Amino acid sequence: MPTMETIVKRNNKDYTITLDDDPMVVKIIEKTTGLPTIHYSSAKKLAAEAKQYSPIAAFVDIYLGIADCGLDIVPALRAVWPYAPILIVTIDPTEEAVSAALAAGADDFLRKPLRPKELMARLQARLKDLAQKEAKSALNFADITLDTIHRTVRGRNGLKYLTSTESNLLLCLARAKGTIVPRSALKRHCWGDISVSDNALDRKMHEIRKALKDISETVTIRTAYGEGFVMELTDRARKGRSKVLLTSS
């Protein structure tokens, strides 16, 4: 299980966000995790400003005062931070509170008063879950790496963000390992039963090609007219590989 020390070493810009009207809770979270936390006491304010942050985790109190409930914004936080663990913090001892928190989209539950060892154990468990999901999400093809969780594709020349549909299309092509994927299969994989025109698919492929051109010198997508698409090495990359094989032999 990763320690907080290894988590901090991974990225010295890591931080958490805490939504709680008790300053002591903020101090306990910072001291226990060793990470800075951005403190909010208003759910509405956090919901309005959440998009500007990318925390490693978030701690959310349920009861913040009259007519202010942390649970109300958990779905919104989950939408903005789909891969950050959200841990509910509350004094409420009932099982109903736990059920409500998990139903809202939270990942775990901590009761007050906070116990540092429990806080660390639960945070580490949630971060371990995320790390395992990230490891399973990475798919390599030649010099590019597709991350389906964060919807990014990385190559020697940088990184590009993809839409959900673009990520699914690229995943489908990468899994085919150099064989042609029919248009019908790509449409079915990405849009299901929704009727999609060939022009719509072509436009998405155009965007993927542009992304690959910016980050990779070896991977391209070829149109197999009348059939579909195939992801393969560029002519330059194939020639380079042939030269290496001839030299080796």
TORTIMAR-617441 format. One line per 3 residues: number of its first residue (from 1); for each residue x, y, z of C-alpha. Coordinates in Angstrom, 2 decimals. Each point is the difference from the previous one (the first is absolute). Layout:
N
NUM> X,Y,Z  ... $
This chain:
249
1> 0.00,0.00,0.00  1.49,3.41,-0.94  1.00,2.28,2.88 $
4> -0.74,3.71,0.09  3.76,0.57,-0.42  -0.01,-1.75,-3.37 $
7> -3.16,1.86,-0.98  1.62,3.35,0.74  3.17,-0.97,-1.88 $
10> -2.08,-0.91,-3.03  -1.10,3.60,-0.45  1.04,2.85,2.28 $
13> -3.06,1.95,-1.13  -2.48,-2.47,1.49  -2.60,1.44,2.36 $
16> -3.39,-0.81,1.45  -3.17,2.04,0.37  -1.96,0.12,3.24 $
19> -3.58,1.18,0.32  -0.64,0.44,3.72  -1.01,2.81,2.33 $
22> 2.35,-1.22,2.72  3.58,1.38,-0.40  1.32,-2.76,2.27 $
25> -1.04,-2.63,-2.54  2.06,1.77,-2.65  3.06,0.01,2.26 $
28> -0.38,-3.71,0.79  -0.28,-0.89,-3.71  3.06,2.05,-0.94 $
31> 2.10,-1.33,2.87  -1.03,-3.61,-0.58  0.45,-0.10,-3.78 $
34> 2.98,2.34,-0.22  -1.74,1.70,-2.91  -1.36,3.54,-0.22 $
37> -3.78,0.26,-0.12  -2.12,2.75,-1.50  -2.68,0.84,2.54 $
40> -3.63,0.82,-0.73  -2.78,0.48,2.51  -2.76,0.65,-2.56 $
43> -1.29,-2.77,-2.24  -1.39,2.47,-2.50  3.30,1.82,-0.32 $
46> 1.94,-3.23,-0.50  -2.48,-1.19,-2.62  0.41,3.28,-1.87 $
49> 3.82,-0.14,0.05  0.67,-3.77,-0.22  0.92,0.02,-3.70 $
52> 3.19,1.97,0.65  1.42,-2.78,2.20  1.37,-3.50,-0.49 $
55> 0.46,-1.43,3.52  1.44,-3.37,0.88  -3.01,-0.49,2.33 $
58> -2.85,1.93,1.59  -1.39,-0.08,3.55  -3.63,1.13,0.25 $
61> -1.99,0.65,3.18  -3.72,-0.71,-0.14  -1.29,2.68,2.38 $
64> 1.37,3.48,-0.62  -2.60,2.11,1.70  -3.58,1.00,-0.65 $
67> -1.16,-0.99,-3.50  3.52,-0.98,-1.13  0.67,-3.69,-0.56 $
70> 3.21,-1.43,-1.42  -1.78,-3.01,-1.47  -1.95,2.27,-2.35 $
73> 3.12,0.82,-2.04  1.67,-3.43,-0.03  -1.53,-0.92,-3.40 $
76> 1.29,3.29,-1.43  3.47,-0.58,1.47  0.03,-3.54,-1.38 $
79> -0.80,1.36,-3.46  2.86,2.52,0.19  2.50,-2.32,1.75 $
82> -0.90,-3.47,-1.33  3.24,-1.59,1.23  0.56,1.74,3.36 $
85> -1.17,-1.98,3.05  -2.76,1.83,1.88  -0.10,-0.83,3.71 $
88> -2.98,1.12,2.06  0.81,1.34,3.47  -2.80,0.35,2.56 $
91> -1.07,-0.37,3.60  -3.16,-1.82,-1.08  0.25,-3.60,1.31 $
94> -2.95,-1.47,-1.90  0.17,-2.57,-2.77  -2.42,2.17,-1.96 $
97> 2.71,2.67,-0.24  2.46,-2.55,-1.39  -2.52,-1.22,-2.56 $
100> -0.86,3.55,-1.05  3.68,0.89,-0.42  0.79,-3.02,-2.16 $
103> -3.16,0.45,-2.03  1.01,3.61,-0.71  3.27,-1.21,-1.51 $
106> 2.44,0.09,2.93  2.74,-2.63,0.18  0.32,-0.37,3.76 $
109> -1.19,1.24,3.38  1.79,1.38,3.10  -1.70,0.76,3.29 $
112> 1.00,2.80,2.33  2.02,0.34,2.08  2.55,-0.87,-2.66 $
115> 2.55,-2.67,0.86  3.24,0.53,-1.94  0.75,-3.70,-0.49 $
118> -3.47,-0.68,-1.39  0.16,3.09,-2.22  3.32,-1.13,-1.46 $
121> -1.16,-3.58,-0.50  -3.16,1.01,-1.81  1.72,2.60,-2.17 $
124> 2.78,-2.42,-0.94  -2.55,-2.68,-0.89  -1.88,2.35,-2.30 $
127> 3.21,1.22,-1.64  1.11,-3.61,-0.49  -3.31,-0.74,-1.72 $
130> 0.58,2.96,-2.31  3.57,-1.10,-0.78  -1.22,-3.47,-0.95 $
133> -2.66,1.46,-2.28  2.60,2.25,-1.62  2.35,-2.94,-0.58 $
136> -2.76,-1.98,-1.70  -0.98,3.01,-2.10  3.36,0.41,-1.75 $
139> 0.35,-1.57,-3.45  3.15,0.26,-2.11  0.40,-0.05,-3.78 $
142> 3.47,0.69,-1.41  1.09,3.29,1.59  -3.39,1.17,1.29 $
145> -1.83,-0.72,3.25  -3.76,0.35,0.24  -1.44,0.71,3.46 $
148> -3.70,-0.80,-0.19  -0.78,1.25,3.51  1.39,3.48,-0.47 $
151> -0.68,-0.08,-3.76  3.53,0.97,-1.03  2.40,-1.29,-2.61 $
154> 3.72,0.51,0.57  2.86,-0.29,-2.48  3.61,1.04,-0.36 $
157> -1.03,3.55,-0.86  -2.52,0.67,2.73  -3.50,-0.73,1.23 $
160> -3.49,0.63,-1.41  -3.39,-0.07,1.69  -2.80,-1.87,-1.76 $
163> -3.76,0.07,0.19  -1.71,-3.12,1.33  -0.95,-1.09,-3.53 $
166> 3.51,0.61,-1.36  1.51,-2.00,2.86  -2.36,-2.92,-0.67 $
169> 0.73,0.04,-3.74  3.75,0.03,0.58  -0.32,-2.82,2.53 $
172> -1.94,-2.10,-2.50  2.66,0.54,-2.68  2.90,-0.67,2.38 $
175> -1.53,-3.28,1.19  -0.30,-1.13,-3.61  3.82,-0.08,-0.13 $
178> 0.47,1.08,-3.57  -3.05,-1.66,-1.54  -2.82,1.86,-1.72 $
181> -3.00,0.89,2.18  -3.23,0.33,-2.03  -1.92,3.26,0.19 $
184> -3.02,-1.85,1.37  2.06,-1.43,2.88  1.39,3.41,0.91 $
187> -3.47,1.55,-0.01  -1.42,-2.80,2.10  2.88,0.20,2.48 $
190> -0.26,3.76,0.50  -3.64,0.88,-0.61  -1.88,-3.25,0.62 $
193> -3.45,0.01,-1.60  0.14,3.71,-0.86  0.01,0.57,-3.77 $
196> 3.20,1.80,-1.01  0.96,1.11,-3.49  3.30,-0.82,-1.68 $
199> 0.76,3.73,-0.07  -0.28,0.18,3.80  2.41,-2.91,0.36 $
202> 2.39,1.55,-2.53  0.03,3.28,1.93  0.95,-1.81,3.19 $
205> 2.75,-1.88,-1.83  1.28,3.30,-1.35  0.35,1.35,3.55 $
208> 1.78,-3.16,1.16  2.40,0.17,-2.93  0.86,3.60,0.87 $
211> 0.72,-0.99,3.60  2.23,-2.89,-1.07  1.88,2.19,-2.48 $
214> 0.86,2.44,2.78  1.33,-2.56,2.47  1.35,-2.91,-2.05 $
217> 2.23,-0.52,-3.01  -0.71,-3.72,-0.28  -3.76,-0.56,0.34 $
220> -2.70,0.91,-2.48  -3.55,-1.01,-0.91  -0.58,-1.21,-3.54 $
223> -3.36,-0.07,-1.72  -0.70,-3.34,-1.64  -2.49,1.18,-2.60 $
226> -3.19,-2.01,-0.06  1.00,-1.79,3.19  0.95,2.12,2.99 $
229> 3.08,1.30,1.80  3.27,-1.42,1.27  2.58,1.42,2.39 $
232> 3.52,-0.79,-1.20  3.55,1.23,-0.26  0.77,2.88,-2.34 $
235> 2.00,-0.67,-3.17  2.98,1.71,1.61  -0.21,-2.21,3.09 $
238> -0.31,-3.18,-2.09  3.02,0.95,-2.09  1.98,0.71,3.15 $
241> -0.97,-3.38,1.46  0.98,-1.74,-3.26  3.42,1.63,0.08 $
244> 0.53,-1.16,3.57  -0.95,-3.58,-0.93  2.32,0.00,-3.03 $
247> 2.85,1.39,2.09  -0.61,-2.59,2.73  0.00,-2.87,-2.47 $
